[in-house]
Amino acid sequence: MKVKNLLAIAAQCDTEEAAEQLLDALKSNFSESDAIASLVDANDEAMMEGDSPFVSVEFNHVISDHYITMIRPEIRFGKLSIVVATNHMRDGLGMFSQSYDVIEDMDEAFDADDDDTIVSVAAKAKEMAIAHHATLIERVGVPPLIAQAAAQESWPKKA
């Protein structure tokens, strides 16, 4: 699906129920992308902000109980934006953590262009997430080429 088609659905939203349906469309289109199909989704939201919808969902790659990279697509004010952030789970409880920080310089966002496809947007977000992971690996002294290969290999494969 092209981004402009998803945004056309958003432009028609005028109720909370319509925002929920938009959230379902956002989740299913991203979930069907090979780039993030195997990630854990969480913290979805759908609501009307005045006369336009706000919807978002997080897709999480659990690197370890201490590090999780989140890809969060959201539609707000007629735009599709993607946030990619890697979090340090201070208490070591992974997805159940109540204490976490976004790692400095590992919080990025971009707006999708209308003519982009959801598949291409998800692939771009995946590459950003893998780059974060590779940087984490490099910070413990692993050479960049090995770190990149390890980060790439750790990405979950579509079931």
C-alpha positions in Angstrom: 0.0 0.0 0.0 1.2 3.5 -0.7 1.4 6.0 2.1 -1.0 8.3 0.2 -3.7 5.6 0.3 -3.3 5.2 4.1 -3.4 9.0 4.5 -6.6 9.1 2.4 -8.2 6.8 4.9 -7.0 9.1 7.7 -8.5 12.1 5.9 -12.0 10.4 6.1 -11.8 9.8 9.8 -14.3 11.8 11.8 -15.1 9.5 14.8 -13.2 7.5 17.4 -14.4 4.3 15.7 -13.0 5.5 12.4 -9.7 6.2 14.2 -9.7 2.7 15.6 -10.2 1.3 12.0 -7.3 3.5 10.8 -5.1 2.1 13.6 -6.1 -1.4 12.4 -5.0 -0.5 8.9 -1.7 1.0 10.1 -0.9 -2.1 12.2 -1.9 -4.6 9.5 0.1 -2.8 6.7 3.2 -2.6 8.8 2.8 -6.1 10.2 2.7 -7.5 6.7 6.0 -5.9 5.8 8.8 -8.5 5.8 11.0 -5.8 7.5 9.2 -5.8 10.8 6.7 -8.7 10.5 8.2 -10.6 13.5 8.5 -7.7 15.9 6.4 -7.4 19.1 3.7 -4.7 18.8 2.7 -2.7 21.9 1.3 0.6 23.1 -1.2 1.3 20.3 -3.3 4.4 20.4 -6.2 5.7 18.4 -8.1 8.9 19.1 -9.5 12.0 17.4 -7.6 15.3 18.0 -10.2 17.8 17.0 -11.2 16.9 13.5 -8.2 14.7 12.6 -7.1 11.3 13.9 -4.0 10.4 15.8 -2.9 6.7 15.7 0.3 5.1 16.6 1.7 1.6 17.4 5.1 0.5 18.6 6.9 -2.5 17.0 9.7 -3.6 19.2 12.9 -5.6 18.5 14.1 -7.0 21.8 17.9 -7.0 21.6 18.2 -8.2 25.2 16.5 -7.7 28.5 18.6 -4.4 28.7 18.1 -3.0 25.1 15.0 -2.7 23.0 14.7 -0.9 19.7 11.3 0.6 18.9 9.9 1.5 15.5 6.8 3.6 16.0 4.7 4.6 12.9 2.1 7.3 13.7 -0.4 9.3 11.7 -1.0 12.8 13.0 -2.2 15.9 11.2 -2.4 14.1 7.9 1.2 12.9 7.9 2.8 9.5 8.5 5.9 9.8 10.7 8.2 7.0 11.9 10.2 7.2 15.1 13.1 4.7 15.6 14.5 4.8 19.1 16.7 2.4 21.1 16.0 2.2 24.8 18.2 1.1 27.7 16.0 -0.9 30.1 17.7 0.1 33.4 16.1 -2.7 35.5 16.9 -5.4 33.0 13.2 -6.5 32.6 12.9 -6.1 28.9 9.4 -5.5 27.6 8.2 -5.5 31.3 10.6 -2.7 32.3 9.2 0.3 34.2 12.5 2.1 34.1 14.2 3.0 30.8 15.9 5.7 29.0 16.3 6.5 25.3 20.0 6.1 24.4 21.5 9.4 23.5 21.9 9.7 19.7 19.6 6.7 19.1 16.3 8.5 18.7 15.5 9.4 15.1 12.4 10.3 13.1 11.4 10.8 9.5 8.2 11.6 7.6 7.1 9.3 4.8 6.5 10.8 1.4 3.1 10.2 -0.1 4.5 8.1 -3.0 6.4 5.9 -0.6 5.1 2.4 0.0 4.6 1.1 3.5 7.1 -1.7 2.6 9.8 0.9 1.8 9.1 3.0 4.9 9.3 -0.1 7.1 12.6 -1.2 5.4 14.1 2.2 6.0 13.1 2.1 9.7 14.6 -1.4 10.0 17.9 -0.2 8.6 18.0 2.6 11.1 17.2 0.1 13.9 20.0 -2.2 12.7 22.4 0.7 12.6 21.5 1.5 16.3 22.2 -2.1 17.3 25.5 -2.2 15.4 26.6 1.0 17.2 25.8 -0.6 20.5 27.9 -3.6 19.6 30.8 -1.3 18.4 30.7 0.5 21.7 32.0 -2.6 23.5 35.0 -2.8 21.2 33.7 -5.0 18.3 35.0 -3.9 14.8 32.4 -2.1 12.7 32.1 -4.8 10.0 31.6 -7.5 12.5 29.2 -5.4 14.6 27.1 -4.7 11.4 26.9 -8.4 10.5 26.0 -9.4 14.1 23.2 -6.7 14.2 21.9 -7.8 10.8 21.9 -11.5 11.8 20.1 -10.8 15.1 17.1 -9.2 13.3 14.1 -11.6 13.5 13.1 -13.4 10.3 9.5 -13.5 9.2 7.8 -16.6 10.5 
